[in-house]
Amino acid sequence: MQKILKQLKLNKLNIGSSTGNLQLAGKGPKLDSYSPVDGALIASVFSTTAADYEKIVKQSQKAFAEWRTWPSPKRGEVVRQIGDQLRVYKEPLGKLVSYEMGKSLQEGLGEVQEMIDICDFAVGLSRQLYGLTMHSERPGHRMYEQYHPLGVVGIISAFNFPVAVWSWNTMLAWVCGDVCIWKPSEKTPLTGIACQQIIASVFKKNQVPEGVSCLINGDKTVGEWMTHDKRIPLISATGSTRMGKAIGAAVGERLGRSLLELGGNNAIIISEHADLDMALIGCVFGAVGTAGQRCTSTRRLIIHEKVYKKFTEKLVSAYQQIKIGNPLDEKNHVGPLIDTDAVKAYLDSIETAKAEGGKMLVEGGVLKGKNYESGCYVKPCIIEANNKMKIVQHETFAPILYVMKYKNLDDAIAMQNDVPQGLSSAIMTTHMRESEKFLSHAGSDCGIANVNIGTSGAEIGGAFGGEKETGGGRESGSDAWKVYMRRQTNTINYTNKLPLAQGIKFDL
């Protein structure tokens, strides 16, 4: 890992925060980054102080005054070069993501690929920030709408996707003309610093104003500085529903904007008409990928009673083949949970499910031994449950899969929707009428609804986000760029008269 840190210029750290090329020496409390893979201390960084935070916000405001005047395609060219840099550093950054967070190497590399993909998307977007023209009711008048950058965008990201979600927000915000202040999770600070190091040379080469990309580190106190700061018009936050409610309230109180990507309690409906072999792959990856620590992880399987026995037998058999261990070894399917607190939440949820009447189909537990010394490796488990159970209504960020039966599609859709969260959903069926009903107004109430693929693995081209307690935000593709801009309606009178709208007369 020392070789990887050296490649990413992380072997000599004394960083508390950064305004781009300028690094501010650490003066705040130390943040130790321990790998859940082996429990080793990777490196230490420092929390941002209140004084440094003030410097960063002022520098970002200064940078915005210049950055917003750059033509959008010129900003897009900078993002294009960042994409090229990420291609160069894909392997070491992917390995660091895997080691610091605990996801499999393939998923770590995939996360960096998402960053590259969103750079490509943003480059094209830089020439497509379209407005609208409208016909005026007044003669000799022209009306149109245009979009302007908001200003400083605050980004609070979570440990489970330590770099990709930042890039979804940042690359779009940059081509829109905004500047960004990023607070990575205190559980994965090194990947944040690595990204700042990777883009530094691109910014210097293109003479990007100091402060367009800022980094701050620390716990929730540092994040609260941003959420309460009137100088930051938009806060984009990814995390738990509990965290999102606090951020939404704080930002709403000052009439700012918030983009919230919060919890998921995602279900796959397995129809009697499903291709069960294909469905199995989507269900298992959705449930155990990233050790169940994706917001889009599959938490519930709603299985038609006619295929319930057959499919659960396939599931149990597949779970026996899952390899758990060091995520840098590509033979392993599942790595560790992020820390021992997550392990405790996993164990508590299993006990609660049992107490509520859940039946274990595949037993869980913590793995012991030489290869599991960090204490963060757990067994993916399957629990036969009822959708009304309190624990089933709750999102546990761990590889716990609840299975249940249904009789008809209306019941299955009602069960799918009958949770507080509304992020991702899927149905496995070869029956066109079932799939169309699932996608109709009477179907899934989630922001993402899939047919014959699982709940996780979204592409960057579509807007990502969910409803209800998932927060309602949309990031990444489609027209998600509009959240990073303010809309302005313009009316131009090119005559020598001043008629008023609605036929109002006002003569002097």
Helices and strands as residue ranges (DSSP letters): H 2-7, E 15-18, E 23-25, E 30-34, E 41-46, H 50-67, H 72-88, H 90-101, H 105-125, E 132-134, E 141-149, E 152-156, H 164-176, E 179-183, H 189-205, E 213-216, H 220-227, E 234-238, H 241-253, E 257-261, E 266-270, H 276-288, G 289-292, E 298-304, H 308-319, H 340-355, E 359-362, G 370-372, E 381-384, H 390-393, E 400-406, H 409-417, E 421-422, E 424-428, H 432-438, E 448-451, E 463-464, E 467-468, E 475-476, G 480-484, E 485-493, G 501-503
